[in-house]
């Protein structure tokens, strides 16, 4: 699986006060990601792998890197399934 992702071009989005808001045209739903999830999205967009995200965020949270990496992978899978993120092949 690629480690570089981007927000799908058809998705409208904003990041406000530490929270992402995404509107997907396929479903016309509003999705939000906040807290550690927002940090995970930032790192995914920066090209970090889920393992790297786990290691980086474990420094600031009382959690194991492997648990955070698993959470990042779950979030990534949800964002891909909802067509919010897509692989960045550039």
N, C-alpha and C positions, 0 to 999 in steps of 0.2 A: 504494500500500500504506500502511496506517495506520502511524503511528509510536508508538502507545501500545498496549502489550500487558499482559496479566495472566496469572498462572498459572491454568490451567483449574481450575474448582471441583472437579472429580472427581479431581484429582491430589493425592496426598499428598506433602508435601515438607518438607524441613528444610534449613537452611543451618548448617553446622557448620565452624568453623575454616577459613573461606575456600573451602568447597566446598558446592555444591548437590547434594542427593539428591532425585530425583523417582521416585515409584512411580505408574505408569500403570495404571489398572484394565483398560483394553482389552487390554493385553498381559501384565499382572502382572510387568512387568520393572522393574528398578531402573536408573535412568540417573543418571550423575553428571557434573557440570561443575565444573572447578576452575581455578585459576590465572587467566590473563587471561579465560578463558571465564566465570568467575564474575563478574568485573568487568563483562563485557559483559551478562550477564543482569541485574545490578543496574541498569545504565544503560538497558537496554531497558524494564525495569519502571518506570523513572523517566520514560519518555517520550522518550528520546533516539533520534534516527535513527542508522542505521548510519554515515552520514557524520560525524555529531557524535561518535559513539563512537570512530571512527578518529582524529579530531583530538584528542580528550581523552586517549586511551590512548597516542598517539604521543609525548606529552610524557614519559611514564614508561618507555617501552620503546624499544629501538633498532630501530625498524621504521618504515616509511613509513605515513602516515595512510591512504593508499588501500589498502594491503595489510591493515591492521587492519580497515578498513571492509568489505573483501571477506570477511575471516574472520568478522566480526560478522554479515554477511548470510548466510553459509553456516550459521552456528550458528542464527540465527533460523529459517531454512528447515527445519533439522533439528528444532528444537523445535516448530515449527508442524506438521510432518508427523507427529510422534509424539504430537500432541495434548497437549503439555505446556504450551505457551503458546497463547493465543488473543487476537484483537484485543479491545481494551477500548474499547467504544463509549460509555462513560459520559462 
